Amino acid sequence: MARFITAKEAAALIEDGMTVAFGGFGSYCGPDEILQAIADRYASEGHPKGLTVTSGISAGDFRTDCGLNRLKAEGLLETFISGHVANPPDIGRMVGENKIAAYTLPLGVMVHVWRAIAGHKPAVLTHVGLGTFADPRVEGCKANQKTRDQNRELVEVVRLDGKDYLAYKTFPVHAAVIRGTYADEDGNISVEREGVGDYSYEMAAAAHASGGIVIVQVKEIVKNGSLHPKNVKIHRQMVDYVVRNTDPMLHMQNYVTLQDDA
């Protein structure tokens, strides 16, 4: 059964050097209350530091201090493994300035990697990315020199039946920090009022299979039996902690910016 904790308590569960999967899809569904709590803890304690973050279309709206932009303090992040880094522009800027390492995988492949982690598979074998930046004969998904200096290979060429494929390697996920709409008293999670469906299930499954923890930010806690079974996206067996949102501005369905379009 899931434990119900505060965002501050959730932030305390993230340890130095962890690989953390953060949910959210661009402007939608970022677990901002927990993200802010992690940023606040780092500002006051200097921990957690050196995180590896994995995401899909990273949470952010290209401009404001929301989503993964909340983790921009230098030293908090070490490595970014994602399908897209532009939505949180401060993070993208850090990659461009060689301050954090970044591996940019094709988005569909990124989702398949989480599924492969959940299935205890060593890699995702696919033709996707051959001859592109993802191909290790080109860049191997490495976005800057800091990434190359890690001497870590996330993708390699595999020959099968006379054809070339790319094998995108799996890695352990120590924590998944994701978002839902409702959690019942046992920790079953629905996403029925979220702006878009994202890959929260795949992230949760990857962390669970890795022996990691799954933390879910939700809008409300509801009674057992009140969630329709078909609305439950993540079952309680995969949920370790639930954080009830306390500030609606940290659980928006779409990030709101007060800036005029440039």
Salt bridges, closest charged atoms under 4 A:
ASP16 OD2 - HIS47 ND1 2.83
ASP32 OD2 - ARG70 NE 2.67
GLU45 OE1 - ARG41 NE 3.01
GLU74 OE2 - LYS99 NZ 3.10
ASP90 OD2 - LYS72 NZ 3.37
ASP90 OD1 - ARG93 NH1 2.60
GLU97 OE1 - LYS99 NZ 3.19
ASP135 OD2 - ARG137 NH2 2.82
GLU153 OE2 - LYS142 NZ 2.80
GLU156 OE1 - LYS169 NZ 3.21
ASP164 OD2 - ARG137 NH1 3.12
ASP164 OD1 - ARG159 NH1 2.81
GLU185 OE2 - LYS223 NZ 3.79
GLU194 OE1 - ARG179 NE 2.75
GLU194 OE2 - HIS251 NE2 3.66
GLU202 OE2 - ARG115 NH2 3.08
GLU220 OE1 - ARG244 NH2 3.24
ASP261 OD1 - ARG63 NH1 3.53
